[in-house]
Amino acid sequence: MRLSTAQSKAGALIEALPWLTRFHGATIVIKYGGNAMTEETLKEGFAEDVVFLRHAGLHPVVVHGGGPQISGALDRLGIESTFTAGLRVTTPEAMQVVRMILTGQVNRDIVGLVNRHGPFAVGMSGEDAHLFTAVRKHALVEGEPVDIGQVGEIVQVGPGAVHAMIEDGRIPVVSSVARGDDGQIYNVNADTAAAALAVALQAQKLIVLTDVEGLYANWPDDTDVIDQLDADELEKLLPTLSSGMVPKMEACLTAVRGGVPQAHVLDGRVTHSLLLEIFTNEGIGTMVMP
C-alpha cells in the first residue's frame, strides 16, 4: 500500500473520531428499502455498515418493508394488486402473502446477510411481543375515507423486546407487520413504522434509505438537495412533495417532533451511505432537525 493511500485512510479514521465519541452507545433506527435492498453490492455494503456500527459501539435497529417483493409474489399467485391513494389495498388473501413475504422471506434474507459477519442480527415481526399495535387505516379519496382492507396505522409501540435484544448486543431486524386489538394482522408502511420505533426507543437518529439523493429544493426544475431543514420548514414543504417522498419526509417529521434529535433521508444507491452520513463531517442526504 502506498504511503499516500495509507495516510488518506488514517485521515478518514481521524475524521470519524469525534462522531464515534458522540454516537457511542446511541441507538440508530434505519429504514431499509429500495435499491439498497435489491442490488447485490449494495446489500453487502449495507450489511457491512450495520455490523461496523455495532462494532463501533452504536446500537443499530433495522426496520424494513418489501413492496417489490410483495408485488412479485402476488403476481406469481395471480392475486391482483390495486392501489388507492398510493396505498396497497390489502384483502385477507393478500395479507397472508404480505406477512409471508415480509416476515418469512425478506426478514430472513436481511438477517442472513448481516450474520455473515457474526451472530448479531435477530429477526422479528411487528407482531412479536406486541411491538406494533395498529388500527385499520382508511385512504382519503377526494376528502372521503375509503376502506383499503388490512392496512394499519400504528397506535402503540411496545419496545421491550427490542430493548432486550440491544442490551444483549444484537441487531434487531423488524418487519413492518402489526397486530390489532381486534385480532387482525395489518400491513403498515415501513417508513411510518421506523419513525414510531425511533420515538419509542428514544433513538439518537432515524435514517431512511431511499432511491434519491435527498429532498430536492425545487424538483423537477433542478436537483439541488436541501442539506438541512427544521420541522416547521418541512411541514410547509410537505404538500408540494412527490407522492413517493411524502411518507419518508412525514416519517422524519414524526421522529423529530417525537424527540429524536436528527432524522435523515439518504441515497441508498451510494455504497456505504450510512457510514458517510454518520462518520464524516460533510454527511450526505437531507437532515431534519427539530
N, C-alpha and C positions, 0 to 999 in steps of 0.2 A: 504494500500500500504506500503510495507516495505521501510524503510528509504533509503537503498542502491538503490532500484529501483527509488525512488523519486529523489535521488541525481544524478543518471545517466541521468534522464530526464532533470534535471536542467543543467547538464553539456552540453547536446546536445543543449539546448536553448542558453547557453552562447557561444558555438562554432559558432552558427548561427549569433551571433550579428554583427561581422564585415561585414558579407555578406549581412545581412539585411540593414546595413548602406550603403554599397557600391551600392547595386542594388535598393535602394528605388527610385521610380519614373521611373525606367528603363523599356523600352519595350522589351519583350522577345517573339520571334516568335517560336512556337512549331509545328513541323510537326508530326502529329498524325497518326499512322497506325500500321499494323502488328498485332501481338498477343495482344498488349495492347488495340487494338480496338475490339477484338473478345471474349476475356475471361472475364467473369463477374467480378471476383475480381479485375482484372487489370483495367477494365473500371471504376469501382467505385473508385479505388485508383487514377486513372488519374484525374477524376472529382474533387476529394478532393484536389489533388495537385494544380490544376489550381485555385480553389477557395482560397486555402491557399495563393498562390502567390498574388492574388488580395487583400486579407485582409492584407498581409504583405507590401502593398504599391508598388508592381510591377504591370506592365501592360501586362498580358499575351494575346497573339493573337494566335489562333489555326488555322492551315491550314490542311486539310485532303483530302485524296483520298478515294478509296474504291474498289480496284482491285478485291478481292474475292467476294464482294457483287455484283459487276457488272457482273463478270463471272457467278455467280449463277443465276442472273436474265436473262441473255442472254440464258443460258442453258434451263431454265424453259420456255422461249418463243420460243425455237427452233431456235435461231439466232446463227449462227456459229461464234466462236471466233477464229480468226487467228492472229498470231504474226509474225512480220517481224523485224529482228534485235532487238528483245526484246520489240518492241512497238506494242500495240494492233492496228490492222487495224480497223479503225472506219468508217463504212459506215453510211449514213444518218439515216438508220433504227437503227443501233447500237447506234448512238449518242443520239437519243431520249431516249433510255434506260439509257445510261450513265448519262445524265442530270437528268432524273427522279430519279435514284438511289442516285447519289451524293447529289443533292440539295434537293430532296423530301423525302429521307429516311435517309441516313447516317447523313446528316447535322442535321435533326430534332432529331435523336437519341442522338447525342452528346450534342445538346442544352438542351434537356430534362434531360440528365444525370447531366450536370453542374447545371441546375436550380433547382434540388432537394435541393441544398444548398443555394438558394437565387436567386433573379431576376437579374442575371448577364449576362448570355450568350445571344447573338443576332446572329442568323444565317444569312449568306449572301452567295451569289454565286459570283464567279469572274466576272460574267456578270454585277452585280449590280453596278450602278453609275460608269460604265466603270472602275472597279477596275483593271481587267486584259484585255489587248488588245493583241491578238495573230495573227500570220500569220501561214499559212499551213507549217507544218514541213515535210520534206521528210526523209525517212530512207536511210542510206547508206548500200548498199549490194555490196561487192567486189568493193568498190570505186564509184559505180554508184547510183545516187539518185532514190529512188523508192517511188511512191505515196502511202501513207497509209491512205488516207481519211482525216477525220476531226480531225486530231491530230495537236495540235498547239504548237508554240514556242512563249513565251511571249516577246513582243517588247516594251510594255509600261505598266506602273503601275500608276493608279490614286488613291492614298491612302486617299483622303479627307474624304470619308465616314468612313473609319476605324479610322482615327484620331478623328473624331467627336464622335464615339462610345467610344473610350478610354477616351476622356475628360469627357464623361458622366458617367464614372465609369463602363462601360460594358466590357464584354469579347467577342470580335468578333470571330465567328467561320465561316471559309471561305472554301467553296468547290472549288476544282480545275477545274472549267469550265471557259472558257474565251470567249469573243466576238471577232469577227473580223471586221475590217472596211468594209469587203466585205459582211457583213450581215450574215455570217456563225457563228455557235457556234462551239467551239473547246474543245476537251478533252486535258488537259495539265497535265504533270507529276507533282504530288503534291510536291515532293522534290524541283523541279525547281521553282514551284510557291511560296513555302515557302521562298526560298532564295531571289527571286525577291522582295517579300513583305518585308522581313527583311531589304534589302538595301533601299527600298523606304521609310520605316518608320524610318530609321536610328536607328535600334534596337541595344541594347547592346549585345544581344546573339541570335543566331539561334540554336535551339535544334532539332535534327532529331531522333525520336524514331524508333528503328529497332528491328529485332529479333536476333541480335548477340551482343556480349559483347562490341564490338567496332571494330576498324580497327586492324586486326591481322598483326603482323610483318612479318610472313613467312607462311601464310596459304597455303596448309593444313598440312604442316610438323609440325608446333607447334601452340599453341593457346595463345602465348604471345600477349597481347593487347598493342598497342602503346598508351601511355598516352597522349602524346602531340607531335605535329609536326607543322612546319610552311608551308605557302602556297607553297613555292618553292619545299620543300621536298615532299609534297603531289602531286604536279604536276608531279614529276618524277615517283611516285608510280602508278599513275592512269592507265597507260597501262597494269600493271600487276594484277589489281584487278579483282575479280569475277564480272560478269555482274550485279548481284543484288546490289553490293556495289557502282558501278560506279555512278549512278545518285545521291546517297546520298553524296558521297565524292565530286562530282562535285558541288553539292549544297553548301557544306561547303566552297569550294574554291571560288565560285562566291560571297558568302556572305562576306568573309574576304577581298577579292580583291575589293569589293564594299563599304568597310568602316565599316563593322560590326566587332567589336573588337574580338569576340570569336564565334566559331561555334563548335558544339558538336554532336557526334553520340553516342547515349545511348542505353542501352538494355532495351526496353520497357517491357520485361518479368519480370523485377525486380520491385516489388511493391514500389511505391513512388520514382522511379528513378529520377524524376525531382527534388524533394527536396534534395535527396542525392547529386545531381550534384551541385545545386545552393548554398546550405547552409552548406556543410561540407568541411573541409579543404582538404580531400583527393580527393573529387569528384569521378566520375566513368566515364567509357567510354573513348572516344578519343576526345581530344580538338585540334582544328585547330586555329592557331594564324596567323596574317598577316606576 
